[in-house]
Amino acid sequence: MLGPVILAASRSDRMRRLISAAPVTKQVVDRFIPGETVDGILPIVRQLTDNGLELTMDVVGEDITTPEQAEAARDAYLELIDRLKPLELGGRAEMSVKLSMFGQALPGGHELALANVRPVVEAAAEIGTTVTLDAEDHTTLDSMFAIHEELRKDFPQTGCVIQAYLFRTEEDARRLAAAGSRVRLVKGAYKEPAEVAYQQKHEIDKAYVRILRTLMEGEGYPMIGSHDPRLIAIAQELARTAGRKLDEYEFQMLYGIRGEEHLRLAAEGHRMRVYTAYGTDWYGYFMRRLAEKPANLRFFARSMISR
Ligand code: FDA
């Protein structure tokens, strides 16, 4: 019930202004977004990699309104990659990007986003790592997949995300389950209409399993983006029956959610990648985390009242 309301609020400028200016305890936002600057996030990168975990890093921000902001987003990723270089982590620290932040929704946005993301993908390749294109709302996906295909001509390791709640995704998965592809499967975090997406949790979970089977039986590299214990157990079973070795798929979870499970899976020998977001424009990312688990909202509300 609460989830859709929070997701609607995540797109509202008025709510953005109210909540961003509210005396939110830093602790609440920090749980999901553990840094505002590159200097702030590098100790977290070291801590996670020292614990045997890998990362995919997200400079938070989306829904930008000018080409200059899109260029600033590109430059923020370039700075991050530059600062990661001396750590020599290679593919242990990859990038996740939202094309909306690179200008996709502006006039001429498809070309603009491609032009802005390409140097990031190039710079990532130079330090031995890759970029994954996050999936945003369904209206942006044809453009995202076209940019993904274009980037893969020069950088075949470029990954993309598919969302189990969308009806279109089973077909996308069949197309993407080809040799050399890297595909992250998630349930989906946006408010989508019933014409394009399953609305019930059990329907989304069933679709997730069908799509995961396609990816596991295919020839690409599946990245299982979920914290759901049932789906993680099913993923392990599907990998086993598809004859995949431990390095032929990976688990991915968000920073701040089920941290003990990150360590457990890594200790079992799985590749475990933590999606680690940082930056100051945290509103959209933070609101989606609240919508996924209403208990987070109660914690957030209590922290505001107790100040
Ligand atoms: P589900 O929501 O059923 O949660 C399972 C359990 O995990 C819960 O019972 C709870 O214990 C815990 N949990 C989940 N979310 C929590 C939260 N916010 N706070 C506290 N506990 C929580 N979406 C998208 O549309 N596009 C994208 O590109 C991405 N990218 C992405 C990357 C990675 C690495 C992950 C893990 C997820 C995404 N997502 C995403 C988000 C995804 O679509 C989905 O909203 C969340 O992963 C929550 O779904 P679960 O599969 O975890 O299951």
Boltz pocket constraint, residues with backbone or C-beta under 6 A from the ligand:
constraints:
  - pocket:
      binder: B
      contacts: [[A, 133], [A, 134], [A, 135], [A, 136], [A, 161], [A, 163], [A, 186], [A, 187], [A, 188], [A, 189], [A, 190], [A, 224], [A, 225], [A, 226], [A, 227], [A, 228], [A, 229], [A, 252], [A, 253], [A, 254], [A, 256], [A, 257], [A, 258], [A, 273], [A, 274], [A, 275], [A, 288], [A, 289], [A, 290], [A, 292], [A, 293], [A, 296]]
      max_distance: 6.0
